[in-house]
Amino acid sequence: MAYFIYRVTEFPIKQLTKLEQYDSYREASVRAKQLRAELADDSQALIKMIHAESELHAEDLLNEIREPAPQLGDD
């Protein structure tokens, strides 16, 4: 399994652009933080790092719609 770094834009449609791929978490984490710092002024894009078996699996995980986390007092 590898660590993939993607640039994600939501507007006008969701687009995933693979930027880089790493075998170790440490290298991927450092690089993702560098890319986030470089794109800090670009409000349209996000940098996401994901651990997946393949590029296709990473994109499937990034496109997954997840339920929002429960908030305190939601019961």
Phi and psi in degrees as GROMACS dihedral restraints (atoms count N, CA, C in turn):
[ dihedral_restraints ]
;  ai    aj    ak    al  type     phi  dphi    fc
    3     4     5     6     1  -129.8    20    10
    4     5     6     7     1   168.5    20    10
    6     7     8     9     1  -106.2    20    10
    7     8     9    10     1   124.5    20    10
    9    10    11    12     1  -110.9    20    10
   10    11    12    13     1   140.9    20    10
   12    13    14    15     1  -114.1    20    10
   13    14    15    16     1   127.0    20    10
   15    16    17    18     1  -123.4    20    10
   16    17    18    19     1   149.4    20    10
   18    19    20    21     1   -99.6    20    10
   19    20    21    22     1   123.7    20    10
   21    22    23    24     1  -116.5    20    10
   22    23    24    25     1   124.7    20    10
   24    25    26    27     1  -117.0    20    10
   25    26    27    28     1   142.2    20    10
   27    28    29    30     1  -104.1    20    10
   28    29    30    31     1   -20.5    20    10
   30    31    32    33     1  -119.5    20    10
   31    32    33    34     1   135.2    20    10
   33    34    35    36     1   -77.8    20    10
   34    35    36    37     1   -23.8    20    10
   36    37    38    39     1  -134.1    20    10
   37    38    39    40     1   159.0    20    10
   39    40    41    42     1   -70.3    20    10
   40    41    42    43     1   125.9    20    10
   42    43    44    45     1  -128.6    20    10
   43    44    45    46     1   136.6    20    10
   45    46    47    48     1  -112.6    20    10
   46    47    48    49     1   126.7    20    10
   48    49    50    51     1  -122.8    20    10
   49    50    51    52     1   113.7    20    10
   51    52    53    54     1   -70.5    20    10
   52    53    54    55     1   125.6    20    10
   54    55    56    57     1   -98.7    20    10
   55    56    57    58     1   -50.3    20    10
   57    58    59    60     1  -151.8    20    10
   58    59    60    61     1   167.8    20    10
   60    61    62    63     1  -141.0    20    10
   61    62    63    64     1   136.5    20    10
   63    64    65    66     1  -134.1    20    10
   64    65    66    67     1   155.0    20    10
   66    67    68    69     1   -91.4    20    10
   67    68    69    70     1   -23.7    20    10
   69    70    71    72     1  -113.6    20    10
   70    71    72    73     1   145.3    20    10
   72    73    74    75     1   -62.6    20    10
   73    74    75    76     1   -44.0    20    10
   75    76    77    78     1   -58.7    20    10
   76    77    78    79     1   -48.2    20    10
   78    79    80    81     1   -63.0    20    10
   79    80    81    82     1   -43.9    20    10
   81    82    83    84     1   -64.3    20    10
   82    83    84    85     1   -41.7    20    10
   84    85    86    87     1   -64.0    20    10
   85    86    87    88     1   -45.0    20    10
   87    88    89    90     1   -61.8    20    10
   88    89    90    91     1   -44.9    20    10
   90    91    92    93     1   -67.4    20    10
   91    92    93    94     1   -39.7    20    10
   93    94    95    96     1   -62.1    20    10
   94    95    96    97     1   -40.8    20    10
   96    97    98    99     1   -65.0    20    10
   97    98    99   100     1   -38.5    20    10
   99   100   101   102     1   -63.3    20    10
  100   101   102   103     1   -45.4    20    10
  102   103   104   105     1   -64.8    20    10
  103   104   105   106     1   -38.1    20    10
  105   106   107   108     1   -63.3    20    10
  106   107   108   109     1   -40.0    20    10
  108   109   110   111     1   -65.0    20    10
  109   110   111   112     1   -39.0    20    10
  111   112   113   114     1   -67.6    20    10
  112   113   114   115     1   -34.5    20    10
  114   115   116   117     1   -98.8    20    10
  115   116   117   118     1    16.9    20    10
  117   118   119   120     1   -57.7    20    10
  118   119   120   121     1   -32.1    20    10
  120   121   122   123     1   -86.2    20    10
  121   122   123   124     1    -9.7    20    10
  123   124   125   126     1   -90.8    20    10
  124   125   126   127     1    97.5    20    10
  126   127   128   129     1   -75.2    20    10
  127   128   129   130     1   -10.8    20    10
  129   130   131   132     1   -85.7    20    10
  130   131   132   133     1   -15.5    20    10
  132   133   134   135     1  -120.9    20    10
  133   134   135   136     1   149.5    20    10
  135   136   137   138     1  -124.4    20    10
  136   137   138   139     1   149.1    20    10
  138   139   140   141     1  -106.7    20    10
  139   140   141   142     1   123.3    20    10
  141   142   143   144     1  -123.8    20    10
  142   143   144   145     1   140.0    20    10
  144   145   146   147     1  -112.6    20    10
  145   146   147   148     1   135.6    20    10
  147   148   149   150     1  -140.4    20    10
  148   149   150   151     1   143.5    20    10
  150   151   152   153     1  -100.2    20    10
  151   152   153   154     1   119.3    20    10
  153   154   155   156     1  -150.8    20    10
  154   155   156   157     1   165.5    20    10
  156   157   158   159     1   -73.0    20    10
  157   158   159   160     1   -33.3    20    10
  159   160   161   162     1  -152.2    20    10
  160   161   162   163     1   173.3    20    10
  162   163   164   165     1   -63.0    20    10
  163   164   165   166     1   -40.5    20    10
  165   166   167   168     1   -63.1    20    10
  166   167   168   169     1   -43.2    20    10
  168   169   170   171     1   -63.3    20    10
  169   170   171   172     1   -40.4    20    10
  171   172   173   174     1   -61.5    20    10
  172   173   174   175     1   -44.0    20    10
  174   175   176   177     1   -67.8    20    10
  175   176   177   178     1   -36.6    20    10
  177   178   179   180     1   -61.1    20    10
  178   179   180   181     1   -44.7    20    10
  180   181   182   183     1   -64.5    20    10
  181   182   183   184     1   -39.2    20    10
  183   184   185   186     1   -70.2    20    10
  184   185   186   187     1   -26.9    20    10
  186   187   188   189     1   -88.9    20    10
  187   188   189   190     1    -5.8    20    10
  189   190   191   192     1   -64.5    20    10
  190   191   192   193     1   136.2    20    10
  192   193   194   195     1   -93.1    20    10
  193   194   195   196     1   118.1    20    10
  195   196   197   198     1  -105.7    20    10
  196   197   198   199     1   148.6    20    10
  198   199   200   201     1   -67.9    20    10
  199   200   201   202     1   141.5    20    10
  201   202   203   204     1   -65.1    20    10
  202   203   204   205     1   148.5    20    10
  204   205   206   207     1   -66.1    20    10
  205   206   207   208     1   142.5    20    10
  207   208   209   210     1   -64.2    20    10
  208   209   210   211     1   141.0    20    10
  210   211   212   213     1   -98.1    20    10
  211   212   213   214     1   154.2    20    10
  213   214   215   216     1   -60.7    20    10
  214   215   216   217     1   126.7    20    10
  216   217   218   219     1    89.9    20    10
  217   218   219   220     1    12.0    20    10
  219   220   221   222     1   -81.3    20    10
  220   221   222   223     1    -3.5    20    10
